[in-house]
Amino acid sequence: MSQAIPETGNRLDPVLFRPEAISEETRRFNEEIIKLFTPLPNWWEVGAQTVRDSRARGEGPFSTGAEVGQGAHYHNRGKGRR
């Protein structure tokens, strides 16, 4: 049986959200993500299908991914899955 956790106010430490709490590696990664997405249109303005179609053509920061051929089998360890 689980016990209730008493409500003690804000459980998130605000110190973790200060700029100095972000590692240099994370800061650089975030800057790169911003550079990749800034020139792209917002999906909610152009529509989800437009974005899907452009990704399928290999446009934008994401690759089209690998095609799975017919008859390919992949094993999933999830219970009850084949």
C-alpha positions as CSV (number, residue, x, y, z in Angstrom):
1,M,0.0,0.0,0.0
2,S,1.4,3.4,-0.9
3,Q,1.5,6.3,1.4
4,A,0.4,9.8,0.5
5,I,3.1,12.3,0.1
6,P,2.4,15.4,2.1
7,E,1.9,18.6,0.1
8,T,4.8,20.9,1.0
9,G,4.6,23.5,-1.7
10,N,6.8,23.8,-4.7
11,R,8.6,20.5,-5.3
12,L,10.8,21.9,-8.1
13,D,13.9,23.7,-7.0
14,P,14.0,27.0,-8.8
15,V,17.8,26.9,-8.7
16,L,17.7,24.2,-11.4
17,F,16.1,26.6,-13.8
18,R,18.7,29.4,-13.6
19,P,21.0,29.8,-16.6
20,E,24.1,28.9,-14.6
21,A,22.5,25.5,-13.8
22,I,22.6,24.5,-17.5
23,S,25.8,22.6,-18.5
24,E,27.8,23.9,-21.4
25,E,27.1,20.7,-23.4
26,T,23.3,21.2,-22.9
27,R,23.6,24.9,-23.8
28,R,25.4,24.2,-27.1
29,F,22.9,21.4,-27.9
30,N,20.0,23.7,-27.3
31,E,21.5,26.4,-29.5
32,E,21.9,23.9,-32.3
33,I,18.3,22.8,-32.0
34,I,17.2,26.4,-32.2
35,K,19.3,27.0,-35.3
36,L,17.7,23.9,-36.9
37,F,14.1,24.9,-36.2
38,T,14.2,28.7,-36.5
39,P,14.0,28.8,-40.3
40,L,11.2,26.1,-40.5
41,P,7.5,27.0,-40.6
42,N,5.4,26.2,-37.5
43,W,3.5,23.0,-38.1
44,W,0.3,24.4,-36.7
45,E,0.4,27.1,-39.4
46,V,1.2,24.9,-42.4
47,G,-0.5,21.7,-41.2
48,A,0.8,18.4,-39.9
49,Q,0.5,16.7,-43.3
50,T,2.6,19.4,-45.0
51,V,5.3,18.7,-42.4
52,R,5.0,15.0,-42.8
53,D,5.3,15.3,-46.6
54,S,8.4,17.5,-46.4
55,R,10.0,15.1,-44.0
56,A,9.3,12.2,-46.4
57,R,11.1,14.2,-49.1
58,G,14.1,14.5,-46.7
59,E,13.6,18.2,-46.1
60,G,14.2,19.8,-42.7
61,P,16.4,18.7,-39.9
62,F,15.1,15.1,-39.6
63,S,16.0,12.3,-41.9
64,T,13.3,10.2,-43.6
65,G,14.4,7.2,-41.6
66,A,14.9,3.6,-42.8
67,E,12.4,1.9,-44.9
68,V,11.3,-1.5,-43.6
69,G,10.9,-4.0,-46.4
70,Q,7.9,-6.3,-46.8
71,G,8.3,-9.4,-44.7
72,A,10.8,-7.9,-42.3
73,H,10.4,-9.1,-38.7
74,Y,11.4,-7.3,-35.6
75,H,11.2,-8.7,-32.1
76,N,9.6,-6.7,-29.3
77,R,10.2,-7.8,-25.8
78,G,6.9,-6.6,-24.6
79,K,4.6,-9.1,-23.0
80,G,2.2,-10.7,-25.4
81,R,3.9,-9.4,-28.5
82,R,5.1,-11.5,-31.4
